[in-house]
Amino acid sequence: MRDRDDDDRTGPDQDLARLAAATARLDADDRFTAAVLRAAAATSDPLARLAAATDGLEPDAGFTDAVVRAATAAPLLPARPAIADGIVRSGRPALVVTALAAAASVIFFLQTQRDVDSAIMASVEALEASE
């Protein structure tokens, strides 16, 4: 049976799994938590008010273990879709938009060419009339 660290995870995922295993038995010191809450309560920050309001709350002893168990038992997330998937998905609409832009470009060219031809003919006629 394969270990979860030996599967197809990327480097950062493997590093996080190793750190989770190494720190699974660590518990926060209550003095540290109290010091952080006191420092937060000394400011007028909304988070400080929240920290002061929840100062008396204590975590359940099994909470940390439950979180670690849930995190290590969670299935791996599926791989992010590749850029080719996005290209294939947006290919048809992009092709339609490109075809419409090309058609509009041809129509604009023909209209402009007709206007240029009319302007050239008018100047040629003016030259012929002046001779």
Sequence and secondary structure as in RCSB ss.txt:
>XXXX:A:sequence
MRDRDDDDRTGPDQDLARLAAATARLDADDRFTAAVLRAAAATSDPLARLAAATDGLEPDAGFTDAVVRAATAAP
LLPARPAIADGIVRSGRPALVVTALAAAASVIFFLQTQRDVDSAIMASVEALEASE
>XXXX:A:secstr
   GGGSS  HHHHHHHHHHHHTTT    HHHHHHHHHHHHTS  HHHHHHHHTTT    TTHHHHHHHHHHHS 
       HHHHHHHHHHHHHHHHHHHHHHHHHHHHHHHHHHHHHHHHHHHHHHHH 
